[in-house]
Amino acid sequence: MKIKFVITACIVVLSLIQSKAQTQDSIKTYNLPSVEVVARKNIQPSDKFSYGTNYESSLFTKNGFNTLRRGANYTQDLYVEGFKRSDIKVVIDGEQYHNACPNRMDVAASRINPLEMDYVDLSKSGSVNNSGIYGKIEYHRSPISNNLKVKSFGIINTGASNDYDLGATLDILNTNLSLRYSQGTPYNNAESKSFKDLYLYKENYKYGYGNVGLRHQIKDWQIGASFSYGENISFPFLQMDEIQTKIYSGSVSYKENKLYFNYTDHLMNNTLRQSTMFMESDAKNLTVGLTGKFYELTFRNWQADNFMKMMSNSISNNQMPNVNQFSGVVTHSFDVMPIKLSIKGGAQYFVIGDEERISFYNLLYTDVNKNSFFVTAALNAHSIAEISNDFISTISAEVATEAPETEQLYIAIERMGTNPNWSGNPNLKQPIKLSLRTSFVYKFFNIEGFANHVSNYVNVVKKPITGKAVMTYENINANIMGINTGVDFKFLESNISFLYGENLSNSSALSEISPLAVTTTLHLPELVGFKISTTHRYENAMKRIDYLLNETASSAWNTISINLSYGVSNFILNFEVDNVLNHNYSRHLSYARNPFSSGMKVYDPGRTFRFTIYYDKLF
């Protein structure tokens, strides 16, 4: 109760400050990421080669954004202020990349070529285009150059991690070619234990990932195509690993309007593990979309088959029964000074292609239809005010509603032995989110408080039926609130994020809530061209968990990293030591949403030495 009182009090105080500020005669517009509905951040070279493979980008270590490792490289999962990947859309130039894997193995946005990216839009509002109920992360590619332009990077990790990552882009005659390839073996933890030692793998299998893309621009028209491939990516967080994933995509755009498709062919099984049971899932997803500045139309077809065999017993599952999903939204923003209003409206329509699978849902739910219809809607009111020359305050309020995620509605898995089955709930109601957010920025200090009440929040529950338990989904009411603070003063940068989640339906902890996190970076004065920084990261223990979903408490941990960089001509050289003190730790992971979760702790890497070379030249 004390925690909720403190957070609510902070929000109220900041709201009163904002109300007083709005009585001024004029309101200025500020280009400050911490106070905008959609924050635009340029991806600097230091972020380009620290984005997304085996360590976190500095884009996602502040303001409530958080990525968690679930295994070897390319295994991140995304959380934003207590909301999950299903609530936050990750978009690339307006294109949605839906996961083919119900366990979110094939995270397309973590496998882009970072050299292609120019800037990223970060939004925690469900009222903007291409967003989920809690917002979006949208990457934008760099404009294509008519002149010869070359960018490249090379990364080598050694120590606890042993891998390399190479990438290049070439621009000429309004054409862009993008290449990336990475290969390595799973890392060791700080006790020099490998995946084979820790997670019952037969060997420490080498993984590989490659990507090639081509874009061409003709005046206001642009066409593009890409192909990416991943193999043997180890996921100890799950009982299966990513054996092979192929992603094909293509697009044609005119000005701000784009027609695109992407197709994912994903195979996962447990052949890399020591196991007496064989299990395999083969999933395919097709997304076709038409998107523009104020609208989005998408079609999605998702099918996944699962097979399990142990001795003479076997089970075949139509895991995602050929689900077709149609959605369309329009958005609009306008000013009613001093307030900016953003509105989104639309609908989503689902159709089960394999109607025979309805009998599986009927074991728990009656009156299941093959069709489902949901409304998409959001209204955001946002205001920015100047209290003094150095003091800026913001406040926003929002109501938003979206359809439940497709797997929450339709996943269907029968398990062997005592393992619980998994069943979607086609009768779910759609979540409705009410939120209030307020912040202020004073010179080098910023703080924001937020509170969300979600009616019909979709939660995992266990239901006993005749002979066997079933994991399924039900609507509950939930509160999620927190505070983000930041300091950026001369050579010091620090960020703190705190969350509190409550399941109001049973007065208990809400699952998948990240613990208190603090990131502090000290930048030393530049010396003869050398830039040196050290970063300390701390994450508190998480004891407040949902025991009904078998969440496990996590311990506090902290790490130190050191970075040395030097720029000369068109090159940037970077040397980094991660986990300098070689702490052995694992982060807070929840297994609530994953039908094939292993329940094992996934340790982060031990001390790792990283060398990066970055080249950027316009001829």
SULCORBEL-V526757 format. One record per pair of residues at least 12 apart in sequence whose C-alpha atoms are under 6 Angstrom apart, sorted by the first residue. I is the first residue (numbers start at 0). J is the second residue. Records with the same first field share a line. If there is no record, write none. Layout:
I=J, J
This chain:
10=448
17=392
20=384, 386
26=384
37=121, 122
38=120, 121
39=119, 120
40=118, 119
41=118
42=117, 118
47=113
51=109
52=72, 73
53=72
61=494
62=483
63=79, 80, 496
64=79
65=78
69=236
70=233, 234, 235
71=185, 233
81=512
86=131, 132, 133
87=131, 133, 134, 135
88=130, 131, 135
89=135, 136, 137
90=137
91=137, 138
92=138, 139
99=282, 283, 284
102=593
115=140, 141
116=139, 140, 141
117=139, 140, 141
118=139
119=137, 138, 139
120=136, 137
121=136
122=134, 135
126=341, 342, 343, 377, 378
132=401
143=173
144=170, 173
145=171, 172, 173
146=171
147=170, 171, 618
148=169, 170, 616, 617, 618
149=168, 169, 615, 616
150=167, 168, 614, 615
151=166, 167, 613, 614
152=165, 166, 612, 613
153=165, 611, 612
154=610, 611
155=609, 610
156=608, 609
157=607, 608
158=607, 608
159=186, 187, 605, 606, 607
160=186, 607
161=183
162=182, 183
163=181, 182
164=180, 181
165=179, 180
166=178, 179
173=215, 216
174=214, 215
175=213, 214
176=212, 213
177=211, 212
178=210, 211
179=209, 210
180=208, 209
181=207, 208
182=206, 207
183=205, 206
184=205
186=604
187=604
188=604, 605
189=581, 582, 583, 605
199=272, 273
200=271, 272, 273
201=271, 272, 273
206=230, 231, 232
207=229, 230
208=228, 229
209=227, 228
210=226, 227
211=225, 226
212=224, 225
219=253, 254
220=252, 253
221=251, 252
222=250, 251
223=249, 250
224=248, 249
225=248
226=246, 247
227=245, 246
228=244, 245
229=243, 244
230=242, 243
236=597
237=595, 596, 597
238=595, 596, 597
239=268, 269
240=267, 268
241=267
242=266, 267
243=265, 266
244=264, 265
245=263, 264
246=262, 263
247=261, 262
248=260, 261
255=291
256=290, 291
257=289, 290
258=288, 289
259=287, 288
260=286, 287
261=285, 286
262=284, 285
263=283, 284
264=283
265=281, 282
266=280, 281
267=279, 280
276=308, 309
277=307, 308
278=306, 307
279=305, 306
280=304, 305
281=303, 304
282=302, 303
283=302
284=300, 301
285=299, 300
286=298, 299
293=329, 330
294=328, 329
295=327, 328
296=326, 327
297=325, 326
298=324, 325
299=323, 324
300=322, 323
301=321, 322
302=319, 320, 321
303=318, 319
304=316, 317, 318
305=318
316=412
318=410, 411, 412
319=410
320=353
321=352, 353
322=350, 351, 352
323=349, 350
324=348, 349
325=347, 348
326=346, 347
327=345, 346
328=344, 345
329=343, 344
330=342, 343
338=381, 382
339=380, 381
340=379, 380
341=378, 379
342=377, 378
343=376, 377
344=375, 376
345=375
346=373, 374, 375
347=372, 373
348=371, 372
349=370, 371
350=369, 370
351=369
373=402
375=400, 401
376=399, 400
377=398, 399
378=397, 398
379=396, 397
380=395, 396
381=394, 395
382=394
389=441, 442
390=440, 441
391=439, 440
392=438, 439
393=437, 438
394=436, 437
395=435, 436
396=434, 435
397=433, 434
398=432, 433
399=431, 432
400=430, 431
401=429
402=429
403=429
407=423
408=423, 424, 425
409=423
410=422, 423
419=468, 469
420=469
421=469, 470, 471
422=471
423=471
424=472
430=454, 455, 456
431=453, 454
432=452, 453
433=451, 452
434=450, 451
435=449, 450
436=448, 449
443=486, 487, 488
444=485, 486
445=484, 485
446=483, 484
447=482, 483
448=481, 482
449=480, 481
450=480
451=478, 479, 480
452=477, 478
453=476, 477
454=476
455=474, 475, 476
456=474, 475, 476
457=473, 474
458=472, 473
459=471, 472
460=472
475=504
476=503, 504
477=501, 502, 503
478=500, 501
479=499, 500
480=498, 499
481=497, 498, 499
482=496, 497
483=495, 496
490=521, 522
491=520, 521
492=519, 520
493=518, 519
494=517, 518
495=516, 517
496=515, 516
497=515
508=544, 545
510=545
511=589
514=539, 541
515=538, 539
516=537, 538
517=536, 537
518=535, 536
519=534, 535
520=533, 534
521=533
528=565
529=564, 565
530=563, 564
531=562, 563
532=561, 562
533=560, 561
534=559, 560
535=558, 559
536=557, 558
537=556, 557
538=555, 556
539=555
540=553, 554, 555
541=553
548=591
550=589
553=587
558=578
559=578, 579
560=576, 577, 578, 579
561=575, 576
562=574, 575
569=614, 615, 616
570=613, 614
571=612, 613
572=611, 612
573=610, 611
574=609, 610
575=608, 609
576=607, 608
577=606, 607
578=606
579=606
581=605, 606
584=602
585=601, 602, 603
